[in-house]
Amino acid sequence: MSEFELAGRRPTWADVDLDALASNFRAVRERVGAGVKVMGVVKADAYGHGARECALRLADEGAEWFGVASPEEGFALRGAGVTQPVLSFGGFWQGQAEDCLRQSIVPVVYRLDMAEALDAAARAAGKVADVHVKIDTGMGRLGVRYDEAAEFAERLRAFEHVRVDGVMTHFAAADEPRHDCFTEEQLKRFREAVAAFREKGHRPTYEHMANSAATFAHTETHGQMVRPGGVLYGLWRDVLPPLADTPRLRPVMSLRSRIVLLKRVHVGETLGYGCTFEAAREMLVATVPAGYADGYARSLSNRGRVIVRGGFASVVGRVSMDLTLLDVTDLRGVAVGERVTLLGADGALTVPAEDIARTVGTLSYEITCGISARVPRRHLP
C-alpha cells in the first residue's frame, strides 16, 4: 500500500518492513545452524504484522515450517499460496479433522479423541495423517502430562492411520535466568517423554521445544527444529534474557498517523476526558486520528510519547477511542498533515514496542497483536 493508496481514507496506518523480517529470520538461522529447521510462527496474524505477507516472505527466505494457533489460520495460509508444512498448535475443533487432512494442516494432538477423529478421517480418505503430540512438562496449558506420556503413546498405537511425526513441548520461563533450573527440569521431562514414545514404537521426525527465548539462550533445546515467534518481528528486549552476544534484530512494525488539527491551549485549560491534563503554560496541541480502537492503549494517557518532525512529543490528556492529543509546543515548524510515529522507527528516533509495553505493564507481543484490523498494513518493500 503506497502513500497514494492511502489518499481518500483516514491517515492512520502501519508500515511492516519485510526486509527487517527477513533479516531477523537470517539471524535465527545463523544462531541455530544449517542442521536445524526453522518454523516461522505466524499465529495471531503474524503477531499483528499480516500473516499472508509475512509467511510468503519467510518462505522465500527458507522457512521450512509455519506455526499457527488454529486450523482456520492454517487454511488462510493455504489460500494465500503457502505450500510448506503448517502446524496448528491448538490442534483442531470438532468437525475439522477432514479439512485438516484435505489441506495438509498438521494438528498438535493432546487428547485421544482427537487422534480417534483424525484416524477415522484418514481411514476414510485412504491416507495416513501426521500429528505432533504435545507434552506438558510444566507449562500447565495444553499437552499430555509428562508422567502420562508412556500410557498415551501406548494408546496411540491403536490408530493405524495416525503417524506421530513430532513430539513437542513449550517452556514456561526460558527467558528468565532465575528459572533456568525449571527450564532444565522441563527439558529432562521432555526427553524422558520422547524416550517413552520411541519405546512404544513411534518414530517422530521432530523433537521440538525452543521458542524465541530458548532459541537464543538455550542451545541445548534446539532439537531438530526451533519455533521463533516474537524475535522474527524484532520483539526481543522483553523476551530474551541478557545475552553475551545480543542478536542483531530489527523492529518490523511502525504505527503512523498524521496531524489533522493544531490549536493553541492557554494556561489553566484542561484537555480530554476527565480533565486529567491541565496546561501549565501556553501550548500548541496536535490532534491525530488514532486511539485505543486502533490499539494505541488508553493507559498511555498522559504517559506516552511519539515522534513528530525529528523529535519526541508527549501524549496529553486521555487517549480516546479514535483520537489522541500531543504536546508539540517545542517542535518547530509542525503543520497539519505532519507524519506522527506512535510505534516504531522514524529517522534516528525509535519508540520500541517494548518501551510502550513497559509503560502500560504488559509484553511487546500484546502491543503489536493489539493493532486493530481497522489499521491498514502497508508491507514494504
C-alpha positions as CSV (number, residue, x, y, z in Angstrom):
1,M,0.0,0.0,0.0
2,S,1.6,3.3,-1.1
3,E,1.0,6.8,0.3
4,F,-1.1,7.4,-2.8
5,E,-3.3,4.4,-2.0
6,L,-3.9,6.0,1.5
7,A,-5.5,9.0,-0.2
8,G,-9.2,9.2,0.4
9,R,-9.1,7.4,3.7
10,R,-8.2,8.1,7.3
11,P,-4.4,8.7,7.5
12,T,-3.6,6.1,10.1
13,W,-1.6,3.0,9.0
14,A,1.1,0.5,10.0
15,D,4.3,0.1,8.0
16,V,5.6,-3.5,8.0
17,D,9.2,-3.8,6.9
18,L,9.6,-7.2,5.2
19,D,13.3,-6.7,4.7
20,A,13.7,-6.4,8.5
21,L,11.6,-9.6,8.9
22,A,13.9,-11.4,6.5
23,S,17.0,-10.0,8.4
24,N,15.6,-11.3,11.7
25,F,14.9,-14.7,10.2
26,R,18.5,-14.9,8.9
27,A,19.7,-14.0,12.5
28,V,17.8,-17.0,13.8
29,R,19.1,-19.3,11.0
30,E,22.7,-18.2,11.9
31,R,22.1,-18.9,15.5
32,V,20.8,-22.5,15.1
33,G,22.9,-23.6,12.2
34,A,22.1,-25.4,9.0
35,G,21.2,-28.7,10.7
36,V,18.2,-27.3,12.5
37,K,14.9,-26.4,10.7
38,V,13.2,-23.1,11.5
39,M,9.4,-22.9,11.9
40,G,8.2,-19.4,11.3
41,V,5.4,-18.7,13.9
42,V,2.8,-16.6,12.2
43,K,-0.1,-17.1,14.6
44,A,-2.4,-14.2,15.5
45,D,-1.9,-12.7,12.0
46,A,1.9,-12.9,12.5
47,Y,1.7,-11.0,15.8
48,G,-0.3,-8.3,14.1
49,H,2.0,-7.9,11.2
50,G,0.0,-9.7,8.5
51,A,0.3,-13.5,8.3
52,R,-0.1,-13.7,4.5
53,E,2.6,-11.3,3.6
54,C,5.0,-12.4,6.4
55,A,4.6,-16.1,5.6
56,L,5.3,-15.6,1.9
57,R,8.4,-13.6,2.6
58,L,9.6,-16.1,5.2
59,A,9.0,-18.9,2.7
60,D,11.2,-17.1,0.3
61,E,13.9,-16.9,3.0
62,G,13.8,-20.6,3.5
63,A,11.4,-21.2,6.4
64,E,10.7,-25.0,6.4
65,W,7.5,-24.9,8.5
66,F,4.9,-22.4,9.7
67,G,3.2,-22.4,13.1
68,V,-0.4,-21.2,13.6
69,A,-2.8,-21.1,16.6
70,S,-5.7,-22.8,14.8
71,P,-6.7,-24.6,11.7
72,E,-8.5,-21.5,10.5
73,E,-5.2,-19.7,10.4
74,G,-3.7,-22.6,8.6
75,F,-6.4,-22.6,6.0
76,A,-5.8,-18.9,5.3
77,L,-2.1,-19.6,4.7
78,R,-3.1,-22.3,2.2
79,G,-5.4,-19.9,0.5
80,A,-2.5,-17.4,0.2
81,G,-0.4,-20.0,-1.6
82,V,1.8,-21.2,1.3
83,T,2.9,-24.8,0.5
84,Q,5.3,-25.5,3.4
85,P,4.1,-27.8,6.3
86,V,1.8,-25.9,8.7
87,L,1.5,-27.0,12.4
88,S,-1.7,-26.0,14.3
89,F,-0.6,-25.5,17.9
90,G,-4.2,-25.7,19.2
91,G,-5.0,-28.9,17.4
92,F,-8.4,-28.8,15.7
93,W,-12.0,-28.3,16.7
94,Q,-14.9,-30.8,16.3
95,G,-15.7,-31.3,12.7
96,Q,-12.3,-30.1,11.3
97,A,-10.4,-33.3,11.0
98,E,-11.4,-33.8,7.4
99,D,-10.4,-30.2,6.5
100,C,-7.1,-30.5,8.2
101,L,-6.4,-33.7,6.3
102,R,-7.6,-32.2,3.0
103,Q,-5.4,-29.0,3.3
104,S,-2.4,-30.7,4.9
105,I,-2.6,-28.9,8.2
106,V,-0.7,-30.9,10.8
107,P,-2.5,-30.7,14.1
108,V,-1.0,-30.9,17.6
109,V,-2.7,-33.7,19.5
110,Y,-3.1,-33.8,23.2
111,R,-6.3,-35.9,23.7
112,L,-7.1,-39.4,22.5
113,D,-10.4,-38.4,21.0
114,M,-8.6,-36.0,18.7
115,A,-6.4,-38.9,17.4
116,E,-9.5,-41.0,17.0
117,A,-11.3,-38.4,14.9
118,L,-8.3,-37.9,12.7
119,D,-7.8,-41.6,12.4
120,A,-11.3,-42.1,11.1
121,A,-11.0,-39.2,8.6
122,A,-7.7,-40.6,7.4
123,R,-9.0,-44.1,7.1
124,A,-12.0,-42.9,5.0
125,A,-9.6,-40.9,2.7
126,G,-7.1,-43.8,2.4
127,K,-4.4,-41.7,3.9
128,V,-2.1,-41.6,7.0
129,A,-2.4,-38.4,9.0
130,D,0.7,-36.8,10.6
131,V,0.4,-35.3,14.0
132,H,2.7,-33.8,16.6
133,V,2.0,-34.7,20.2
134,K,2.4,-32.0,22.8
135,I,3.8,-32.9,26.2
136,D,3.0,-30.7,29.2
137,T,6.3,-30.6,31.0
138,G,5.4,-27.8,33.3
139,M,3.6,-25.0,31.4
140,G,0.2,-26.4,32.6
141,R,-1.8,-25.4,29.5
142,L,-2.2,-27.9,26.6
143,G,-0.5,-31.2,26.4
144,V,-0.3,-34.7,27.8
145,R,1.2,-34.7,31.2
146,Y,4.9,-35.8,31.0
147,D,4.3,-38.5,33.6
148,E,1.5,-39.9,31.5
149,A,3.3,-39.9,28.2
150,A,4.1,-43.6,28.1
151,E,0.4,-44.5,28.6
152,F,-0.7,-42.0,25.9
153,A,2.0,-43.3,23.5
154,E,0.7,-46.9,24.0
155,R,-2.9,-46.0,23.4
156,L,-2.0,-44.1,20.2
157,R,-0.8,-47.4,18.7
158,A,-4.4,-48.4,18.2
159,F,-4.8,-45.7,15.5
160,E,-3.3,-47.2,12.4
161,H,-3.9,-44.1,10.2
162,V,-2.2,-41.7,12.5
163,R,1.6,-41.2,12.5
164,V,3.4,-39.3,15.2
165,D,5.7,-37.2,13.1
166,G,6.7,-34.9,16.0
167,V,6.8,-34.6,19.8
168,M,6.9,-31.1,21.3
169,T,6.7,-29.1,24.5
170,H,6.7,-25.4,25.4
171,F,8.9,-23.7,28.0
172,A,7.4,-21.6,30.7
173,A,10.3,-19.4,31.6
174,A,13.2,-19.8,29.1
175,D,13.5,-16.0,29.2
176,E,14.2,-15.8,32.9
177,P,17.7,-16.9,34.1
178,R,16.4,-17.2,37.7
179,H,14.2,-20.0,36.4
180,D,16.9,-21.9,34.5
181,C,16.6,-24.8,36.8
182,F,13.0,-25.2,35.9
183,T,13.8,-24.9,32.2
184,E,16.4,-27.7,32.7
185,E,13.7,-29.8,34.5
186,Q,11.3,-29.3,31.7
187,L,13.9,-30.4,29.2
188,K,14.6,-33.5,31.3
189,R,10.9,-34.4,31.5
190,F,10.6,-33.9,27.7
191,R,13.5,-36.1,26.9
192,E,12.0,-38.8,29.1
193,A,8.7,-38.5,27.4
194,V,10.2,-38.7,23.9
195,A,12.1,-41.8,25.0
196,A,8.8,-43.3,26.1
197,F,7.3,-42.6,22.7
198,R,10.2,-44.3,21.0
199,E,10.0,-47.3,23.3
200,K,6.3,-47.7,22.3
201,G,7.3,-47.9,18.6
202,H,6.7,-44.3,17.5
203,R,9.4,-42.8,15.3
204,P,8.9,-39.0,15.3
205,T,10.9,-37.0,12.8
206,Y,10.9,-33.9,15.0
207,E,11.6,-33.2,18.7
208,H,11.0,-29.5,19.1
209,M,10.6,-27.2,22.1
210,A,12.6,-24.0,21.5
211,N,10.6,-20.7,21.4
212,S,12.2,-17.3,20.8
213,A,14.0,-17.2,24.2
214,A,15.2,-20.8,24.1
215,T,16.4,-20.4,20.5
216,F,18.9,-17.8,21.6
217,A,19.5,-18.6,25.3
218,H,19.4,-22.4,25.5
219,T,21.1,-24.0,22.5
220,E,20.7,-27.5,24.1
221,T,17.0,-27.2,23.4
222,H,17.2,-26.8,19.6
223,G,16.4,-30.4,18.7
224,Q,15.6,-30.8,15.0
225,M,13.5,-27.6,14.8
226,V,13.0,-24.3,16.6
227,R,9.9,-22.2,16.8
228,P,10.8,-18.5,16.9
229,G,7.9,-16.0,17.1
230,G,8.4,-12.6,18.5
231,V,12.1,-12.3,17.6
232,L,11.1,-12.6,13.9
233,Y,9.2,-9.4,14.3
234,G,12.0,-7.6,16.2
235,L,10.4,-8.0,19.6
236,W,13.2,-9.2,21.9
237,R,14.1,-6.7,24.6
238,D,11.4,-8.0,27.0
239,V,11.5,-11.6,25.6
240,L,15.2,-12.6,25.6
241,P,17.3,-12.9,28.8
242,P,20.6,-10.9,28.9
243,L,23.0,-12.4,26.4
244,A,26.7,-12.1,25.9
245,D,26.1,-11.7,22.2
246,T,22.9,-9.8,21.7
247,P,21.4,-10.7,18.3
248,R,21.1,-8.0,15.6
249,L,17.3,-7.9,15.4
250,R,15.3,-5.1,13.7
251,P,11.8,-3.9,14.6
252,V,9.4,-4.8,11.8
253,M,6.3,-2.7,12.5
254,S,5.7,1.1,12.7
255,L,2.3,2.6,13.5
256,R,1.8,6.0,11.9
257,S,-0.8,8.7,11.6
258,R,-0.9,12.4,10.6
259,I,-1.8,15.6,12.4
260,V,-5.3,16.7,11.5
261,L,-5.7,19.8,13.8
262,L,-3.4,22.2,15.6
263,K,-4.7,24.5,18.3
264,R,-3.5,26.9,21.0
265,V,-4.2,26.0,24.6
266,H,-3.9,28.5,27.3
267,V,-2.6,28.2,30.9
268,G,-5.2,26.5,33.1
269,E,-7.2,24.9,30.3
270,T,-7.8,21.2,30.5
271,L,-7.7,18.5,27.8
272,G,-9.5,15.3,27.1
273,Y,-12.0,13.1,29.0
274,G,-12.0,13.6,32.8
275,C,-9.9,16.8,32.5
276,T,-6.8,14.8,33.5
277,F,-4.4,17.3,31.9
278,E,-4.2,20.9,32.8
279,A,-1.9,23.2,30.8
280,A,0.8,24.8,32.9
281,R,2.0,27.0,30.0
282,E,0.9,28.3,26.7
283,M,0.8,25.2,24.4
284,L,0.4,24.1,20.9
285,V,-1.6,20.8,20.8
286,A,-1.9,18.5,17.9
287,T,-4.8,16.0,17.3
288,V,-4.1,12.8,15.5
289,P,-6.8,10.3,14.3
290,A,-5.7,7.3,16.2
291,G,-6.8,5.9,19.5
292,Y,-7.4,2.9,21.6
293,A,-9.7,1.3,19.0
294,D,-6.6,1.2,16.8
295,G,-4.6,-0.5,19.5
296,Y,-2.9,2.6,20.9
297,A,-3.5,1.8,24.6
298,R,-5.7,4.1,26.7
299,S,-3.2,3.5,29.5
300,L,-0.7,5.7,27.5
301,S,-2.8,8.7,28.5
302,N,-0.5,11.4,29.8
303,R,2.4,8.9,29.7
304,G,3.1,8.0,26.1
305,R,5.4,9.7,23.6
306,V,5.5,9.7,19.8
307,I,7.9,11.0,17.1
308,V,7.0,14.2,15.2
309,R,9.3,16.1,12.9
310,G,12.5,14.5,14.3
311,G,11.6,15.0,17.9
312,F,9.6,13.4,20.7
313,A,6.1,14.7,21.6
314,S,4.2,13.7,24.7
315,V,0.7,12.4,24.8
316,V,-1.5,14.8,26.8
317,G,-4.9,14.0,28.2
318,R,-6.7,10.7,27.9
319,V,-6.3,8.6,24.8
320,S,-9.7,8.4,23.2
321,M,-11.2,5.7,21.1
322,D,-10.4,7.4,17.8
323,L,-8.2,10.4,18.7
324,T,-5.1,11.3,20.7
325,L,-3.7,14.7,21.7
326,L,0.0,15.6,21.6
327,D,2.1,18.4,23.0
328,V,4.1,19.8,20.1
329,T,4.9,23.2,21.6
330,D,8.6,22.7,21.5
331,L,8.8,21.3,18.0
332,R,9.5,23.9,15.3
333,G,7.6,24.0,12.1
334,V,4.9,21.5,12.9
335,A,2.0,21.7,10.5
336,V,-1.3,20.0,9.8
337,G,-0.6,16.8,7.8
338,E,2.7,16.2,9.6
339,R,3.5,12.5,10.0
340,V,3.4,11.1,13.5
341,T,5.0,7.8,14.5
342,L,3.3,6.3,17.5
343,L,5.2,3.0,17.4
344,G,8.5,2.1,15.7
345,A,11.2,4.0,14.0
346,D,11.3,7.3,12.2
347,G,14.7,8.5,11.2
348,A,17.2,8.2,14.1
349,L,14.5,8.0,16.7
350,T,12.5,5.0,17.8
351,V,9.5,4.2,20.0
352,P,10.0,0.5,20.6
353,A,7.1,-1.8,21.3
354,E,9.0,-2.9,24.4
355,D,9.0,0.6,25.8
356,I,5.3,1.0,25.2
357,A,4.7,-2.4,26.9
358,R,6.8,-1.4,29.9
359,T,4.8,1.9,30.3
360,V,1.4,0.1,30.2
361,G,2.5,-3.0,32.1
362,T,2.4,-5.7,29.5
363,L,4.5,-7.6,26.9
364,S,5.6,-6.2,23.5
365,Y,3.7,-9.1,21.8
366,E,0.4,-7.7,23.1
367,I,1.3,-4.2,21.7
368,T,1.7,-5.4,18.1
369,C,-1.1,-8.0,18.3
370,G,-3.3,-5.3,19.6
371,I,-3.0,-3.0,16.5
372,S,-6.6,-3.4,15.3
373,A,-7.8,-4.6,11.9
374,R,-9.1,-1.2,11.0
375,V,-5.5,0.0,10.7
376,P,-4.3,-0.9,7.2
377,R,-0.9,-2.6,6.9
378,R,1.5,-1.3,4.3
379,H,4.0,-4.1,3.6
380,L,7.4,-2.8,2.4
381,P,9.2,-3.1,0.1
